[in-house]
Amino acid sequence: MQASEMWKTSTGSGVKVAVVDTGVNADTSSMKGQVLDQDVPQAARYGATKDYDGHGTTMAELIAGTGQGGGLKGLAPGAKIIPLRVVLSSLKDPAERNLTQKAPAAIRAAADSDAKIINMSFAAPAKDQATEDAIKYAVSKGKLMFAGAGNDEEKHDDFVTFPAAFPGVVGVAAADKTGTVAKYSQSGDFIDLASPGLDVPGWCDATFQQYCNSGGTSAATAIASASAALIWSAHPTWTADQVLRTMIDTAGRSWDKNTPSKYLGYGLIRPRLVLEKADINPGPADVDPLAQENGGSSAPPATPAAPSPSSAPKGEAIAKGENKGNGGGGNTQLLAVGGVLAGLVVIGGGVFAVLRTRRRGA
Protein backbone atom coordinates (compact mmCIF):
# COMPACT_ATOMS: atom_id res chain seq x y z
CA MET A 1 0.00 0.00 0.00
CA GLN A 2 3.07 2.22 0.18
CA ALA A 3 2.00 4.01 3.35
CA SER A 4 4.67 6.70 3.19
CA GLU A 5 3.38 7.70 -0.25
CA MET A 6 -0.25 7.64 0.92
CA TRP A 7 0.61 9.89 3.86
CA LYS A 8 1.60 12.61 1.39
CA THR A 9 -2.08 12.72 0.42
CA SER A 10 -3.82 11.66 3.63
CA THR A 11 -3.03 10.64 7.20
CA GLY A 12 -6.65 10.32 8.28
CA SER A 13 -6.80 13.83 9.70
CA GLY A 14 -10.28 14.96 10.69
CA VAL A 15 -11.66 11.43 10.95
CA LYS A 16 -12.68 9.87 14.26
CA VAL A 17 -12.79 6.10 14.69
CA ALA A 18 -14.79 4.49 17.50
CA VAL A 19 -12.95 1.45 18.84
CA VAL A 20 -15.48 -0.86 20.51
CA ASP A 21 -13.22 -3.20 22.43
CA THR A 22 -11.53 -3.84 25.79
CA GLY A 23 -10.84 -0.15 26.37
CA VAL A 24 -7.97 2.01 25.11
CA ASN A 25 -4.98 3.03 27.22
CA ALA A 26 -4.52 6.70 26.37
CA ASP A 27 -1.12 6.82 28.10
CA THR A 28 0.99 4.59 25.85
CA SER A 29 3.65 6.53 23.96
CA SER A 30 1.85 5.92 20.67
CA MET A 31 -1.63 6.88 21.94
CA LYS A 32 -0.84 10.13 23.76
CA GLY A 33 -3.00 12.86 22.28
CA GLN A 34 -4.89 10.41 20.07
CA VAL A 35 -7.73 9.35 22.37
CA LEU A 36 -10.87 11.48 22.63
CA ASP A 37 -12.40 10.13 25.83
CA GLN A 38 -14.38 13.36 26.19
CA ASP A 39 -16.23 12.42 23.00
CA VAL A 40 -17.60 9.24 24.56
CA PRO A 41 -21.28 9.66 25.50
CA GLN A 42 -21.55 10.08 29.27
CA ALA A 43 -23.45 6.83 29.83
CA ALA A 44 -20.68 4.83 28.12
CA ARG A 45 -17.60 6.33 29.76
CA TYR A 46 -16.94 3.73 32.46
CA GLY A 47 -13.52 2.16 31.88
CA ALA A 48 -13.18 3.64 28.39
CA THR A 49 -9.47 4.36 28.94
CA LYS A 50 -8.83 1.37 31.22
CA ASP A 51 -7.91 -1.50 28.91
CA TYR A 52 -8.30 -4.81 30.71
CA ASP A 53 -6.13 -6.96 28.42
CA GLY A 54 -4.31 -4.77 25.87
CA HIS A 55 -6.41 -5.80 22.89
CA GLY A 56 -8.30 -2.54 22.44
CA THR A 57 -5.16 -0.45 22.75
CA THR A 58 -3.45 -2.55 20.10
CA MET A 59 -6.36 -1.98 17.71
CA ALA A 60 -6.29 1.76 18.41
CA GLU A 61 -2.55 1.93 17.75
CA LEU A 62 -2.85 -0.01 14.49
CA ILE A 63 -5.41 2.54 13.39
CA ALA A 64 -4.06 5.84 14.69
CA GLY A 65 -0.86 5.26 16.65
CA THR A 66 1.74 8.01 16.26
CA GLY A 67 4.79 5.75 16.59
CA GLN A 68 6.25 7.95 19.31
CA GLY A 69 8.52 6.36 21.92
CA GLY A 70 9.09 3.25 19.84
CA GLY A 71 5.39 2.39 19.71
CA LEU A 72 3.24 1.30 16.81
CA LYS A 73 2.56 3.84 14.09
CA GLY A 74 -0.85 3.13 12.68
CA LEU A 75 -1.92 3.33 9.07
CA ALA A 76 -3.92 6.51 9.75
CA PRO A 77 -1.80 8.41 12.31
CA GLY A 78 -3.75 11.61 11.72
CA ALA A 79 -7.06 10.05 12.82
CA LYS A 80 -8.39 10.16 16.38
CA ILE A 81 -9.84 7.38 18.55
CA ILE A 82 -13.09 7.35 20.51
CA PRO A 83 -12.78 4.46 23.01
CA LEU A 84 -15.75 2.31 24.04
CA ARG A 85 -15.17 -0.49 26.51
CA VAL A 86 -17.33 -3.61 26.28
CA VAL A 87 -17.56 -7.00 27.95
CA LEU A 88 -15.55 -9.49 25.91
CA SER A 89 -14.65 -13.03 26.95
CA SER A 90 -11.31 -11.94 28.41
CA LEU A 91 -12.97 -9.80 31.09
CA LYS A 92 -13.23 -12.20 34.04
CA ASP A 93 -13.78 -9.94 37.06
CA PRO A 94 -17.51 -10.17 37.98
CA ALA A 95 -17.67 -6.63 39.36
CA GLU A 96 -16.05 -5.18 36.25
CA ARG A 97 -18.36 -7.21 34.04
CA ASN A 98 -21.36 -5.72 35.81
CA LEU A 99 -20.06 -2.18 35.38
CA THR A 100 -18.91 -2.54 31.77
CA GLN A 101 -21.44 -2.14 28.99
CA LYS A 102 -22.43 -4.86 26.57
CA ALA A 103 -21.83 -4.60 22.83
CA PRO A 104 -25.30 -3.29 21.85
CA ALA A 105 -25.02 -0.30 24.20
CA ALA A 106 -21.48 0.45 23.03
CA ILE A 107 -22.45 0.34 19.37
CA ARG A 108 -25.33 2.72 20.03
CA ALA A 109 -22.98 5.04 21.90
CA ALA A 110 -20.57 4.93 18.95
CA ALA A 111 -23.46 5.72 16.63
CA ASP A 112 -24.33 8.76 18.74
CA SER A 113 -20.72 10.00 18.73
CA ASP A 114 -18.88 11.99 16.06
CA ALA A 115 -17.06 8.87 14.85
CA LYS A 116 -17.42 8.16 11.14
CA ILE A 117 -16.06 4.62 11.46
CA ILE A 118 -16.82 1.94 14.06
CA ASN A 119 -14.16 -0.74 14.55
CA MET A 120 -15.35 -4.01 16.14
CA SER A 121 -12.44 -6.43 16.36
CA PHE A 122 -14.42 -9.22 17.99
CA ALA A 123 -16.67 -12.09 16.98
CA ALA A 124 -19.47 -14.15 18.53
CA PRO A 125 -20.91 -17.44 17.23
CA ALA A 126 -24.55 -16.39 17.53
CA LYS A 127 -26.66 -13.44 16.55
CA ASP A 128 -28.77 -11.52 19.06
CA GLN A 129 -31.55 -9.07 18.42
CA ALA A 130 -30.16 -6.29 20.62
CA THR A 131 -26.87 -6.16 18.69
CA GLU A 132 -28.64 -6.37 15.35
CA ASP A 133 -30.90 -3.46 16.33
CA ALA A 134 -27.85 -1.45 17.43
CA ILE A 135 -26.18 -2.11 14.07
CA LYS A 136 -29.30 -0.92 12.24
CA TYR A 137 -29.27 2.23 14.36
CA ALA A 138 -25.62 2.89 13.51
CA VAL A 139 -26.37 2.38 9.80
CA SER A 140 -29.15 4.95 10.08
CA LYS A 141 -26.56 7.37 11.46
CA GLY A 142 -24.32 6.92 8.41
CA LYS A 143 -21.53 5.00 10.13
CA LEU A 144 -19.12 2.68 8.32
CA MET A 145 -18.61 -0.47 10.41
CA PHE A 146 -15.91 -3.15 10.24
CA ALA A 147 -15.83 -6.39 12.26
CA GLY A 148 -13.47 -9.34 12.52
CA ALA A 149 -14.49 -12.61 10.89
CA GLY A 150 -13.14 -14.70 13.78
CA ASN A 151 -10.26 -17.14 14.17
CA ASP A 152 -11.85 -20.59 14.52
CA GLU A 153 -11.91 -21.77 10.91
CA GLU A 154 -9.75 -24.81 11.67
CA LYS A 155 -12.30 -25.98 14.25
CA HIS A 156 -15.52 -24.66 12.73
CA ASP A 157 -15.48 -24.49 8.94
CA ASP A 158 -17.98 -22.01 7.46
CA PHE A 159 -19.15 -20.96 10.93
CA VAL A 160 -21.08 -17.66 10.73
CA THR A 161 -19.91 -15.01 13.18
CA PHE A 162 -21.41 -11.76 14.40
CA PRO A 163 -21.42 -8.77 14.18
CA ALA A 164 -19.47 -9.36 10.93
CA ALA A 165 -22.44 -11.18 9.37
CA PHE A 166 -25.01 -8.48 10.13
CA PRO A 167 -26.13 -6.37 7.16
CA GLY A 168 -24.42 -3.01 7.39
CA VAL A 169 -21.16 -4.44 8.74
CA VAL A 170 -18.08 -5.17 6.62
CA GLY A 171 -16.73 -8.61 7.55
CA VAL A 172 -12.92 -8.72 7.47
CA ALA A 173 -10.75 -11.78 6.90
CA ALA A 174 -7.03 -12.07 7.62
CA ALA A 175 -4.35 -12.87 5.03
CA ASP A 176 -0.64 -13.62 5.26
CA LYS A 177 2.26 -11.93 3.47
CA THR A 178 1.65 -13.96 0.30
CA GLY A 179 -1.98 -12.88 0.07
CA THR A 180 -3.20 -16.32 1.21
CA VAL A 181 -6.04 -16.39 3.72
CA ALA A 182 -4.90 -17.34 7.23
CA LYS A 183 -5.75 -20.92 8.18
CA TYR A 184 -7.66 -19.71 11.21
CA SER A 185 -9.63 -16.94 9.46
CA GLN A 186 -13.35 -17.72 9.25
CA SER A 187 -14.81 -18.20 5.79
CA GLY A 188 -18.28 -17.82 4.36
CA ASP A 189 -20.55 -15.52 2.41
CA PHE A 190 -20.26 -12.87 5.13
CA ILE A 191 -16.62 -12.13 4.30
CA ASP A 192 -16.42 -8.84 2.40
CA LEU A 193 -12.76 -7.84 2.30
CA ALA A 194 -9.35 -9.16 3.34
CA SER A 195 -6.54 -7.41 5.19
CA PRO A 196 -3.10 -8.34 6.60
CA GLY A 197 -3.54 -10.21 9.85
CA LEU A 198 -0.50 -12.39 10.48
CA ASP A 199 2.68 -11.42 12.34
CA VAL A 200 1.26 -8.07 13.42
CA PRO A 201 2.71 -6.64 16.65
CA GLY A 202 0.36 -6.15 19.57
CA TRP A 203 0.56 -5.52 23.31
CA CYS A 204 1.27 -8.79 25.13
CA ASP A 205 -1.07 -7.95 28.01
CA ALA A 206 -2.55 -5.16 30.08
CA THR A 207 0.77 -4.29 31.71
CA PHE A 208 1.80 -2.55 28.47
CA GLN A 209 5.46 -3.46 28.93
CA GLN A 210 6.19 -5.07 25.56
CA TYR A 211 4.75 -6.05 22.21
CA CYS A 212 4.22 -9.64 21.11
CA ASN A 213 4.08 -11.14 17.64
CA SER A 214 0.31 -11.40 17.33
CA GLY A 215 -2.34 -10.78 14.70
CA GLY A 216 -5.67 -12.29 13.70
CA THR A 217 -8.79 -10.94 12.09
CA SER A 218 -8.80 -8.32 14.86
CA ALA A 219 -5.67 -6.70 13.46
CA ALA A 220 -6.96 -7.09 9.92
CA THR A 221 -10.13 -5.25 10.92
CA ALA A 222 -8.18 -2.37 12.47
CA ILE A 223 -6.11 -1.99 9.31
CA ALA A 224 -9.30 -1.95 7.25
CA SER A 225 -10.75 0.78 9.47
CA ALA A 226 -7.54 2.80 9.14
CA SER A 227 -7.69 2.47 5.36
CA ALA A 228 -11.23 3.83 5.37
CA ALA A 229 -10.07 6.74 7.55
CA LEU A 230 -7.39 7.65 5.00
CA ILE A 231 -9.95 7.69 2.19
CA TRP A 232 -12.62 9.59 4.13
CA SER A 233 -10.11 12.22 5.21
CA ALA A 234 -9.18 12.84 1.58
CA HIS A 235 -12.87 12.92 0.54
CA PRO A 236 -14.74 14.39 3.53
CA THR A 237 -17.98 14.92 1.61
CA TRP A 238 -18.37 11.24 0.74
CA THR A 239 -20.78 8.94 2.52
CA ALA A 240 -20.00 5.58 4.11
CA ASP A 241 -21.41 3.86 1.01
CA GLN A 242 -19.05 5.77 -1.25
CA VAL A 243 -15.98 5.11 0.88
CA LEU A 244 -16.78 1.39 0.99
CA ARG A 245 -17.58 1.22 -2.73
CA THR A 246 -14.17 2.61 -3.68
CA MET A 247 -12.50 0.13 -1.32
CA ILE A 248 -14.35 -2.73 -3.00
CA ASP A 249 -13.70 -1.46 -6.53
CA THR A 250 -9.94 -1.14 -5.95
CA ALA A 251 -9.44 -4.33 -3.90
CA GLY A 252 -6.84 -6.76 -5.24
CA ARG A 253 -8.37 -9.97 -6.60
CA SER A 254 -7.83 -12.51 -9.37
CA TRP A 255 -11.48 -13.62 -9.51
CA ASP A 256 -14.62 -12.10 -10.98
CA LYS A 257 -15.95 -9.23 -8.90
CA ASN A 258 -19.47 -10.61 -9.19
CA THR A 259 -18.42 -13.84 -7.48
CA PRO A 260 -16.82 -12.85 -4.17
CA SER A 261 -14.46 -15.34 -2.57
CA LYS A 262 -15.71 -17.09 0.56
CA TYR A 263 -12.22 -16.58 2.00
CA LEU A 264 -11.19 -13.09 0.86
CA GLY A 265 -14.49 -11.57 -0.27
CA TYR A 266 -13.91 -8.83 -2.83
CA GLY A 267 -10.18 -9.02 -2.25
CA LEU A 268 -7.39 -7.24 -0.43
CA ILE A 269 -7.92 -3.55 0.18
CA ARG A 270 -5.65 -1.06 -1.58
CA PRO A 271 -6.52 2.46 -0.38
CA ARG A 272 -3.56 3.87 -2.29
CA LEU A 273 -5.44 3.27 -5.54
CA VAL A 274 -8.28 5.44 -4.25
CA LEU A 275 -6.04 8.20 -2.94
CA GLU A 276 -3.86 8.50 -6.02
CA LYS A 277 -6.85 9.18 -8.28
CA ALA A 278 -8.37 12.46 -7.16
CA ASP A 279 -11.25 12.21 -9.64
CA ILE A 280 -12.22 8.61 -8.82
CA ASN A 281 -15.96 8.01 -9.13
CA PRO A 282 -17.38 6.90 -5.74
CA GLY A 283 -20.80 6.12 -7.16
CA PRO A 284 -24.16 7.06 -5.61
CA ALA A 285 -24.15 8.44 -2.08
CA ASP A 286 -27.08 6.42 -0.76
CA VAL A 287 -26.76 2.98 -2.38
CA ASP A 288 -25.27 0.16 -0.30
CA PRO A 289 -22.46 -1.49 -2.33
CA LEU A 290 -23.22 -4.73 -0.49
CA ALA A 291 -26.99 -4.54 -1.00
CA GLN A 292 -27.20 -7.75 -3.03
CA GLU A 293 -25.44 -9.67 -0.28
CA ASN A 294 -27.58 -8.37 2.53
CA GLY A 295 -30.64 -10.38 1.59
CA GLY A 296 -30.23 -12.88 4.43
CA SER A 297 -28.62 -16.22 5.15
CA SER A 298 -28.99 -19.05 7.60
CA ALA A 299 -27.48 -18.44 11.01
CA PRO A 300 -27.29 -20.13 14.42
CA PRO A 301 -30.09 -19.34 16.89
CA ALA A 302 -29.62 -16.40 19.20
CA THR A 303 -27.90 -17.26 22.48
CA PRO A 304 -26.43 -14.74 24.92
CA ALA A 305 -22.64 -14.97 25.11
CA ALA A 306 -19.77 -12.55 25.47
CA PRO A 307 -17.99 -12.18 22.12
CA SER A 308 -14.28 -12.86 21.91
CA PRO A 309 -11.52 -10.59 20.63
CA SER A 310 -10.79 -11.78 17.10
CA SER A 311 -7.05 -12.04 17.67
CA ALA A 312 -4.94 -15.09 16.99
CA PRO A 313 -2.87 -16.51 19.90
CA LYS A 314 -0.03 -14.18 20.84
CA GLY A 315 3.51 -15.17 20.06
CA GLU A 316 6.92 -14.26 21.42
CA ALA A 317 7.65 -10.88 22.90
CA ILE A 318 9.04 -8.16 20.65
CA ALA A 319 11.19 -5.47 22.19
CA LYS A 320 10.44 -2.02 20.81
CA GLY A 321 12.42 -1.49 17.64
CA GLU A 322 13.80 -5.04 17.63
CA ASN A 323 13.87 -7.14 14.46
CA LYS A 324 11.82 -10.27 15.13
CA GLY A 325 11.20 -11.80 11.73
CA ASN A 326 7.84 -10.95 10.18
CA GLY A 327 6.65 -9.00 13.19
CA GLY A 328 9.77 -7.05 14.03
CA GLY A 329 10.50 -3.40 13.72
CA GLY A 330 13.93 -3.39 12.13
CA ASN A 331 13.35 -4.83 8.68
CA THR A 332 11.20 -3.56 5.84
CA GLN A 333 8.81 -6.10 4.33
CA LEU A 334 6.32 -5.61 1.52
CA LEU A 335 3.33 -7.88 1.09
CA ALA A 336 2.99 -8.97 -2.52
CA VAL A 337 -0.66 -9.82 -3.14
CA GLY A 338 -1.42 -10.92 -6.64
CA GLY A 339 1.42 -8.70 -7.79
CA VAL A 340 0.15 -5.79 -5.68
CA LEU A 341 1.98 -4.43 -2.65
CA ALA A 342 -0.02 -4.42 0.55
CA GLY A 343 -0.01 -1.88 3.36
CA LEU A 344 2.55 -0.72 5.87
CA VAL A 345 2.44 -0.31 9.61
CA VAL A 346 5.40 1.14 11.45
CA ILE A 347 6.83 0.00 14.77
CA GLY A 348 9.73 1.72 16.45
CA GLY A 349 10.73 3.49 13.25
CA GLY A 350 10.87 0.26 11.22
CA VAL A 351 8.30 -0.85 8.68
CA PHE A 352 6.40 -4.10 8.23
CA ALA A 353 3.62 -4.99 5.85
CA VAL A 354 -0.17 -5.21 6.41
CA LEU A 355 -3.47 -5.94 4.41
CA ARG A 356 -7.47 -5.91 4.14
CA THR A 357 -11.28 -7.56 3.70
CA ARG A 358 -15.19 -8.57 2.49
CA ARG A 359 -18.74 -9.99 3.82
CA ARG A 360 -22.48 -10.97 3.54
CA GLY A 361 -25.93 -10.62 5.01
CA ALA A 362 -27.22 -12.48 8.09
C-alpha positions in Angstrom: 0.0 0.0 0.0 3.1 2.2 0.2 2.0 4.0 3.3 4.7 6.7 3.2 3.4 7.7 -0.2 -0.3 7.6 0.9 0.6 9.9 3.9 1.6 12.6 1.4 -2.1 12.7 0.4 -3.8 11.7 3.6 -3.0 10.6 7.2 -6.7 10.3 8.3 -6.8 13.8 9.7 -10.3 15.0 10.7 -11.7 11.4 10.9 -12.7 9.9 14.3 -12.8 6.1 14.7 -14.8 4.5 17.5 -12.9 1.4 18.8 -15.5 -0.9 20.5 -13.2 -3.2 22.4 -11.5 -3.8 25.8 -10.8 -0.1 26.4 -8.0 2.0 25.1 -5.0 3.0 27.2 -4.5 6.7 26.4 -1.1 6.8 28.1 1.0 4.6 25.8 3.7 6.5 24.0 1.8 5.9 20.7 -1.6 6.9 21.9 -0.8 10.1 23.8 -3.0 12.9 22.3 -4.9 10.4 20.1 -7.7 9.4 22.4 -10.9 11.5 22.6 -12.4 10.1 25.8 -14.4 13.4 26.2 -16.2 12.4 23.0 -17.6 9.2 24.6 -21.3 9.7 25.5 -21.6 10.1 29.3 -23.4 6.8 29.8 -20.7 4.8 28.1 -17.6 6.3 29.8 -16.9 3.7 32.5 -13.5 2.2 31.9 -13.2 3.6 28.4 -9.5 4.4 28.9 -8.8 1.4 31.2 -7.9 -1.5 28.9 -8.3 -4.8 30.7 -6.1 -7.0 28.4 -4.3 -4.8 25.9 -6.4 -5.8 22.9 -8.3 -2.5 22.4 -5.2 -0.4 22.8 -3.4 -2.6 20.1 -6.4 -2.0 17.7 -6.3 1.8 18.4 -2.5 1.9 17.8 -2.8 0.0 14.5 -5.4 2.5 13.4 -4.1 5.8 14.7 -0.9 5.3 16.7 1.7 8.0 16.3 4.8 5.7 16.6 6.3 7.9 19.3 8.5 6.4 21.9 9.1 3.2 19.8 5.4 2.4 19.7 3.2 1.3 16.8 2.6 3.8 14.1 -0.9 3.1 12.7 -1.9 3.3 9.1 -3.9 6.5 9.8 -1.8 8.4 12.3 -3.8 11.6 11.7 -7.1 10.1 12.8 -8.4 10.2 16.4 -9.8 7.4 18.6 -13.1 7.4 20.5 -12.8 4.5 23.0 -15.8 2.3 24.0 -15.2 -0.5 26.5 -17.3 -3.6 26.3 -17.6 -7.0 27.9 -15.5 -9.5 25.9 -14.7 -13.0 27.0 -11.3 -11.9 28.4 -13.0 -9.8 31.1 -13.2 -12.2 34.0 -13.8 -9.9 37.1 -17.5 -10.2 38.0 -17.7 -6.6 39.4 -16.1 -5.2 36.3 -18.4 -7.2 34.0 -21.4 -5.7 35.8 -20.1 -2.2 35.4 -18.9 -2.5 31.8 -21.4 -2.1 29.0 -22.4 -4.9 26.6 -21.8 -4.6 22.8 -25.3 -3.3 21.8 -25.0 -0.3 24.2 -21.5 0.5 23.0 -22.5 0.3 19.4 -25.3 2.7 20.0 -23.0 5.0 21.9 -20.6 4.9 19.0 -23.5 5.7 16.6 -24.3 8.8 18.7 -20.7 10.0 18.7 -18.9 12.0 16.1 -17.1 8.9 14.8 -17.4 8.2 11.1 -16.1 4.6 11.5 -16.8 1.9 14.1 -14.2 -0.7 14.6 -15.4 -4.0 16.1 -12.4 -6.4 16.4 -14.4 -9.2 18.0 -16.7 -12.1 17.0 -19.5 -14.1 18.5 -20.9 -17.4 17.2 -24.5 -16.4 17.5 -26.7 -13.4 16.6 -28.8 -11.5 19.1 -31.5 -9.1 18.4 -30.2 -6.3 20.6 -26.9 -6.2 18.7 -28.6 -6.4 15.3 -30.9 -3.5 16.3 -27.9 -1.5 17.4 -26.2 -2.1 14.1 -29.3 -0.9 12.2 -29.3 2.2 14.4 -25.6 2.9 13.5 -26.4 2.4 9.8 -29.2 5.0 10.1 -26.6 7.4 11.5 -24.3 6.9 8.4 -21.5 5.0 10.1 -19.1 2.7 8.3 -18.6 -0.5 10.4 -15.9 -3.1 10.2 -15.8 -6.4 12.3 -13.5 -9.3 12.5 -14.5 -12.6 10.9 -13.1 -14.7 13.8 -10.3 -17.1 14.2 -11.9 -20.6 14.5 -11.9 -21.8 10.9 -9.8 -24.8 11.7 -12.3 -26.0 14.3 -15.5 -24.7 12.7 -15.5 -24.5 8.9 -18.0 -22.0 7.5 -19.2 -21.0 10.9 -21.1 -17.7 10.7 -19.9 -15.0 13.2 -21.4 -11.8 14.4 -21.4 -8.8 14.2 -19.5 -9.4 10.9 -22.4 -11.2 9.4 -25.0 -8.5 10.1 -26.1 -6.4 7.2 -24.4 -3.0 7.4 -21.2 -4.4 8.7 -18.1 -5.2 6.6 -16.7 -8.6 7.5 -12.9 -8.7 7.5 -10.8 -11.8 6.9 -7.0 -12.1 7.6 -4.3 -12.9 5.0 -0.6 -13.6 5.3 2.3 -11.9 3.5 1.7 -14.0 0.3 -2.0 -12.9 0.1 -3.2 -16.3 1.2 -6.0 -16.4 3.7 -4.9 -17.3 7.2 -5.7 -20.9 8.2 -7.7 -19.7 11.2 -9.6 -16.9 9.5 -13.4 -17.7 9.3 -14.8 -18.2 5.8 -18.3 -17.8 4.4 -20.5 -15.5 2.4 -20.3 -12.9 5.1 -16.6 -12.1 4.3 -16.4 -8.8 2.4 -12.8 -7.8 2.3 -9.3 -9.2 3.3 -6.5 -7.4 5.2 -3.1 -8.3 6.6 -3.5 -10.2 9.9 -0.5 -12.4 10.5 2.7 -11.4 12.3 1.3 -8.1 13.4 2.7 -6.6 16.7 0.4 -6.1 19.6 0.6 -5.5 23.3 1.3 -8.8 25.1 -1.1 -7.9 28.0 -2.6 -5.2 30.1 0.8 -4.3 31.7 1.8 -2.5 28.5 5.5 -3.5 28.9 6.2 -5.1 25.6 4.7 -6.0 22.2 4.2 -9.6 21.1 4.1 -11.1 17.6 0.3 -11.4 17.3 -2.3 -10.8 14.7 -5.7 -12.3 13.7 -8.8 -10.9 12.1 -8.8 -8.3 14.9 -5.7 -6.7 13.5 -7.0 -7.1 9.9 -10.1 -5.2 10.9 -8.2 -2.4 12.5 -6.1 -2.0 9.3 -9.3 -1.9 7.3 -10.7 0.8 9.5 -7.5 2.8 9.1 -7.7 2.5 5.4 -11.2 3.8 5.4 -10.1 6.7 7.5 -7.4 7.6 5.0 -10.0 7.7 2.2 -12.6 9.6 4.1 -10.1 12.2 5.2 -9.2 12.8 1.6 -12.9 12.9 0.5 -14.7 14.4 3.5 -18.0 14.9 1.6 -18.4 11.2 0.7 -20.8 8.9 2.5 -20.0 5.6 4.1 -21.4 3.9 1.0 -19.1 5.8 -1.3 -16.0 5.1 0.9 -16.8 1.4 1.0 -17.6 1.2 -2.7 -14.2 2.6 -3.7 -12.5 0.1 -1.3 -14.3 -2.7 -3.0 -13.7 -1.5 -6.5 -9.9 -1.1 -6.0 -9.4 -4.3 -3.9 -6.8 -6.8 -5.2 -8.4 -10.0 -6.6 -7.8 -12.5 -9.4 -11.5 -13.6 -9.5 -14.6 -12.1 -11.0 -16.0 -9.2 -8.9 -19.5 -10.6 -9.2 -18.4 -13.8 -7.5 -16.8 -12.8 -4.2 -14.5 -15.3 -2.6 -15.7 -17.1 0.6 -12.2 -16.6 2.0 -11.2 -13.1 0.9 -14.5 -11.6 -0.3 -13.9 -8.8 -2.8 -10.2 -9.0 -2.2 -7.4 -7.2 -0.4 -7.9 -3.6 0.2 -5.7 -1.1 -1.6 -6.5 2.5 -0.4 -3.6 3.9 -2.3 -5.4 3.3 -5.5 -8.3 5.4 -4.3 -6.0 8.2 -2.9 -3.9 8.5 -6.0 -6.9 9.2 -8.3 -8.4 12.5 -7.2 -11.2 12.2 -9.6 -12.2 8.6 -8.8 -16.0 8.0 -9.1 -17.4 6.9 -5.7 -20.8 6.1 -7.2 -24.2 7.1 -5.6 -24.1 8.4 -2.1 -27.1 6.4 -0.8 -26.8 3.0 -2.4 -25.3 0.2 -0.3 -22.5 -1.5 -2.3 -23.2 -4.7 -0.5 -27.0 -4.5 -1.0 -27.2 -7.8 -3.0 -25.4 -9.7 -0.3 -27.6 -8.4 2.5 -30.6 -10.4 1.6 -30.2 -12.9 4.4 -28.6 -16.2 5.1 -29.0 -19.0 7.6 -27.5 -18.4 11.0 -27.3 -20.1 14.4 -30.1 -19.3 16.9 -29.6 -16.4 19.2 -27.9 -17.3 22.5 -26.4 -14.7 24.9 -22.6 -15.0 25.1 -19.8 -12.6 25.5 -18.0 -12.2 22.1 -14.3 -12.9 21.9 -11.5 -10.6 20.6 -10.8 -11.8 17.1 -7.0 -12.0 17.7 -4.9 -15.1 17.0 -2.9 -16.5 19.9 0.0 -14.2 20.8 3.5 -15.2 20.1 6.9 -14.3 21.4 7.7 -10.9 22.9 9.0 -8.2 20.7 11.2 -5.5 22.2 10.4 -2.0 20.8 12.4 -1.5 17.6 13.8 -5.0 17.6 13.9 -7.1 14.5 11.8 -10.3 15.1 11.2 -11.8 11.7 7.8 -10.9 10.2 6.7 -9.0 13.2 9.8 -7.1 14.0 10.5 -3.4 13.7 13.9 -3.4 12.1 13.4 -4.8 8.7 11.2 -3.6 5.8 8.8 -6.1 4.3 6.3 -5.6 1.5 3.3 -7.9 1.1 3.0 -9.0 -2.5 -0.7 -9.8 -3.1 -1.4 -10.9 -6.6 1.4 -8.7 -7.8 0.2 -5.8 -5.7 2.0 -4.4 -2.6 0.0 -4.4 0.5 0.0 -1.9 3.4 2.6 -0.7 5.9 2.4 -0.3 9.6 5.4 1.1 11.4 6.8 0.0 14.8 9.7 1.7 16.5 10.7 3.5 13.3 10.9 0.3 11.2 8.3 -0.8 8.7 6.4 -4.1 8.2 3.6 -5.0 5.8 -0.2 -5.2 6.4 -3.5 -5.9 4.4 -7.5 -5.9 4.1 -11.3 -7.6 3.7 -15.2 -8.6 2.5 -18.7 -10.0 3.8 -22.5 -11.0 3.5 -25.9 -10.6 5.0 -27.2 -12.5 8.1 
